[in-house]
């Protein structure tokens, strides 16, 4: 249930132009301080999860492991997406509130 709400909020944030997706764009968003929240698909490789876990810990950006690549992509109106960053503080807060501590990495 929480996943559906979170995915809906991701869809709204995407329509508002407040998300970036893809490994490179997500990484850039986190490193430049524009990303308030990073989300990685649960079926991503362990290497990808580890990379984002370390990066988000270093830059103090919350990271959540959520759903799968297909569901994340569908929520954004695209194909598969392994990672995304939310670039709006209010959308990030709303998504984190819905997800709570479940799925949180750092």
Secondary structure, 3 states (H helix, E strand, C coil): CHHHHHHHHHHHHHHCCCEEECHHHHHHHHHCCCCCEEEEECCCCHHHHHHHHHHHHHHCCEEEEECCHHHHHHHCCCCCCCEEEECCHHHHHHHHHHHCCCCECC
